[in-house]
Every structure is written in structure tokens, then in C-alpha cells.
């Protein structure tokens, strides 16, 4: 199983595996997360310190990650 990370790059979001073999760019954070979710259930989210989430976005993160954390 490969590990993936989602990162903010300028105005885009990148989804890439740690092996460097797969890399995709998305306009929306949730698009990148859905892509990674379909690729694997092991994800790492890296958000630069200058970027902040709204409460609604944090809830969406929790909703998307809960099945992965619980093994679902």
C-alpha cells in the first residue's frame, strides 16, 4: 500500500504518493482528498502554517477522514 499526501501549492492542491510515482493537481481541496481516498486509506495532510480552515472545512475533513481512521 502506498502512502499519499495532500499539499497546498499556490492556488492548487496536490495529491502525491511518497514514492514520487503519482502526482495530480486539483483546484479544490475536496477533489484532492477524494482522489487520495480512492487511491488509499493511508493519507497525510500537510497544510502550510499560513493557511487556515473555516469551521465548515474542518468538519468536512473530519467527515472524510473518520471512515479511514475507523478502518471503513
N, C-alpha and C positions, 0 to 999 in steps of 0.2 A: 504494500500500500504506500503510495506516495503522499508526502505532506505538502500542503498548499498554504500560501499566504495571500492576503488581500491588502494592498497598499494604496495610499493616495499619491498620485503623481500629477502635480499641477491641477488641472481641472478634471483629470481622468482617474479611474480606478483600475488598478492592475490586479489580475489573478495569475499567480505563477507558482509552479511547483519548485521545491527546493533543489531538485536536480537540474533545473535550468532547461529542461526539455520542452516544457509547455508554458506559454505566456499569452494572455489575452488582455485586451484593454476594453473597458466599458465606460459609458458616460455616467451611469448611475451605480451607486454602491450596492443596491439590492440586486442588480443584474450580475455583478461580480460575485456576490455571495451565493446566488442561485447556481451559477456556473460551478463554483468551488464545491458547493453542497452536492451537486450531481457527480462531481469527479471523485470526491472522497468525503469521509466524515471526520477526518483529522484536519482541522484548519487552525491557522494562527492569524490573528488580525493585528496588523501594525498600522497605527494611526499616528502621524506626526503630532507632536505636542501642541502645535499651533492650531490644529483642527479640533473643533468641538462638536458634539452631537446635541440635538434637541432632545427633550424627554421622549417625544414620539419615536425618534430614530433609535434611542436606547431601548425602548420597548420592542421595536422591530428586531433589533439584534438579539435580545433575549428570546423572543418568539422563534427566530430562525435557529438559534443555537441549542435550545432546550432539547429537541429530539436527538441531536448529535451527542450531547452530553449524556443523555439518558440511554444512549445506545439504540435509539429508534430509527 
